């Protein structure tokens, strides 16, 4: 293997305080957050469109706020800021920085393949705030590519940027759709923080366990 690509949310980082700032904003205005199912039903299509860069992220955020009963331009702006703060309120999984540094030292190219409604610079700023400030050799962002995983174009864009082939690359993901997409694109797969129904070539329970996988012990 010459390159390792990672999903971002659920692999590099997680959010342990879901909707903290949005809930505070709603409480201040005597409003409540609908159930996950109800909110998803009202915003799912817009969420998909925002991740694909088909609509501005602002339209999706406003749909969430309107589903919560928020009205008026000033409150919508305040609510958007709360949601954006929640989006950036990330926590790196343990040993992410040290593991990535070691993989880079071993000579691997590292990349990100992410479904995101924010720019590359925004997400990298989140990483930097958490102490992760490495140079990525590839970065495939759904909003920029106008598509989402498991579309093969997500993986192909990262392969092209890194200058490697699929059979030289492994993808680390956590859900079945993205891992299946990576496999169809010809990449080897590693499941971390994985859902129960996933299939992958390798499974790791801790991020640093990547360092002891035989295929990642040295660059081929």
N, C-alpha and C positions, 0 to 999 in steps of 0.2 A: 504493500500500500504506500502511496505517496501523499494522499490528502485525506483529511477528515472534515466532513461537513456536519454542522449541528443545527437542529431546530433551536429556537430561542426560548420562548415561553414553554415551561414544562421540562426543559432540558438544561439550559444554562441558568435560568432563573425561575422563580415562582412568586406569587403574590399571596402573602399570608393574611393580609387585611383587606379582603375583597370589598370594594365600594365604601371604604371607610370615609373618605371625604365627601362622596356623594350623599351618604346617609346623614352626615353632619349637616350638609347643606339643606337636605330635605327636612330634617328635624327642625332646623331653625325657621323654616317656612311652613311648619305644620303640615308637612306632606310625608308620605311613606313610599318606600321602594316596593313595587309590585313583586309577586312571586317570580322565581326564575322562569317558570314555564310561561307565565303570562307575558313577561317582558320579552322573552325570546320570540314568542308568537307575533308580537307587534313590531319587532325590530330585526328579525333574522335576515330578511332579504336585503335590508339596507346595510346591515353589518357585512354581508357577503360582498355587496357592491362597493362598500368603502375599502375593504381589504383588497379588492381588485382595482382600486383606483378609478372606479367608474363614477363615483360621486365624491364630493368633498367630505372629509371626515366630520366636518361641522354638521352636515345633514344627518349623519348617523347619531351624533351626540344629541342633537335636538330631538330626534325621534325618541331616544331614551328618556329625555327630560319631559317631553310632552306626555309620554306614557305614565310618567310619575305625577302628572297634573301641573307641571310648571308652565306658566304663561308669562308673556311680556318679554321684550327684548333684553332688558337689563338682567332679569332673573335667568334667562336662558344663557346669557354670557357668563354669569356667575356660576351657573351649573356646569357649563362646558369646562370652565377652569377647574372645578372640583373633580370632574371625571378625568381630565388630563392629568391631574395630580395623582389620582388613583392609578392610572396607567403607568406612570413613572415610579410608583411606589413598589419597587421590585426588591427581591432578596436573591442573591446568588446561592445556588446549591453549594453545600460544603465542598471545599477543595477544588472548585472550578478554576480559580486563577492559577493555583500551583500546578494543576494537571495540564492546563493549556500551555503554560510556560514550559513545562517539561516536554510536551509533545513538539512544541516549536524547537526546543533545543535538540531534540532527536532528528530534526530536519523535516518534519511533516508540514505540509501546507494545511492551514485551517480556514474554514469558511462557515458562513451562516446562511441557512436557507429558511426564510421566515415569512409567514403570513402576517402582515402588519399594515395597519392603517396610518402609521407614522413613518416619517422619513428615516433613512439610514442614520443621518446625523443625530436625530432625536434619540433613537435607540442606543447609539454608541455613547451618547451623553449619559443615558441611564447607566450603562455599563461602567463608564468612567467614575460616576458618583459612587459606585460600589467597589471601586478599586481595580476594575478590570479594564486595562488600557493597552491592549495588544494590537498589533497590526494584523488585520484579517486579510488573507490572500484572496478571498472571494466573498461576495455578499449579495445574495439574491433576495430581493424584497418584493413581495407580491404587489404592493401598491405601484411600484415602478414598472413591473413586468405585465401588469394588467391581467393577472391570473393568480391562481392559488394552488398550493399542493392539494392533491397529488398530481397535478398537471406536470408532465415530464419537462416542460419548458423551464420550470423553476430549477430543476436539477441541472438541466443542460446549460442554463445561463451561468450557474456557479462553476461547472466544469470548464466552460470556455474561459471564464475570467481567471481561473487558477491555472489554466493551461495543462490540464490532466485529462485522462480518459476515464470512463465509468469504471473499468475494471481495475483502475489504480486508486479507487476512492471508496471510502466507507462513509455511511450516513448514520448519525446518532439521533434517534427520535423516540417518541413515547406513545404515539397513537397509531392505530392500524392503518388509517388512510395514508399518512405520510410515509410510513415504513413500506407499505405496499407500492406506493408511487416510486420511492427510491429503488426498490427492487426491480420494478418494471423499466426503470431508466438504466439498469445494469449495475447499480452500486451494491456493494455488500452492506449489510445493515446490522446495527447494534441497538438494542432496546434498553433504555434507561428510564426510571420513573414510569414504567410502562403500564398501560391498561391491561386488564386480564386477557383480552382476546387477541393480543398482537402476535404476529409471527416475525421472527428475525433470525439472522444467522448467529448472533451472539446476544447474551443478556448480561447486564451488569446491575448490581444493586446499589453500588456507590460510584460516584463520578470518577474517583481516583482508581477504581478497578479497571478503567480503560488502559492504564499504564501496564497492567500485567497480562493483557490479552496478547497472545502470541503474534497476531497480525499487526499489532501496534508497538511491538518492542523495538523494531528498527525499520527504517525506510527501505523498501525493496528497490 
